[in-house]
């Protein structure tokens, strides 16, 4: 079994090969429900339910490249920004 994470009581050791859903959610700034949904959809976990952060990241990358519906992709991609106005000739009145 992997070394457990004990971040309570000021112990800041974190084992990235065995993190809980809650810690993963905080680290990735995602709702824990999304990670739980990924686990239901096949994201890899250890027998004790912990997540190996590298394996989870690889699973996400494979999902991004796989064809088919990817409802979580919209949460990962930045929103498109409107183009900035062209100001290079804004004060040019042909004088």
N, C-alpha and C positions, 0 to 999 in steps of 0.2 A: 504494500500500500504506500502511496505517496506521502511525503511529509505534509502535515496539515498546516493550514494557515491560522495563525493566532494574532489577530490585529487588535484584540481587546487588551485593556490594561497597559497601553503604551508600547506593546510589542509590535514593531512595524515590519516583521518578517512576512514576506508574501511569496508563496510558491506558485508561480504562473502555470505549473503543470497540474494544479489541483485547486481551482478557485470555485467558490460557490456561485450560484446564479446571481445572487445579490451583489457580490463583489464584482463580478463581470459586468453587471449592469452599471454600477458606479464608474468602473474604469472606462467603459465604452460610451458612457452617457446615453444609455438606452433604457427604456422601461424594462423591468425584469420580465414582464409578460411577453415581450418580443423574444427574449432569449428562451423562455419556456416554450414558446410556440416553435422556435427553431429546433429545440430538442425533440418536440413531438414530430417534427418533420424530418428528423434524422440527424441532427447535429450530434457529434460524438460526445459522449460522457463516460466517465469511469464508473465502475460498479457502485461506488458510493454516491454517485450523482454529481460529482464535481466535474469541472470543465478544464481541459488543457487549453490554455489561451491560444497556443500556436495551432493546435488541431482545429479549434473553432474558427480561427482566422482563415485557415486553409479551406475549411468547409464553406465559409462565406464566399471566398474567392471563386470556388467551383460553382456555387449557386449563381454568382453574378455572370458567369460565362455560360451557364446552362440555358438552353431554350425553355420557354414556358413562362407562366406567370411568376412574377417575383415581387410580391407586395411590399417586401421590406426594402427594396432598392430605392424607392422614393424617399425613405428616411435617411439614406446614406449619401445620396447625390445632392450637391448644392443646387439651390433653386436658380433658374436662369435670371439674369439681371437684364434690365432694359438697357439698350445701347446708350452710351454717353453722347450728348449732343456735340457736334463738331464745332468747336469754338475757334478754330484756326483762322477763320476769315469773318468772324462775327461782327467786328467793328470796321471791316473793309467796305466802304461805301463807294469804291471806285474813284476816289479822289486822286 
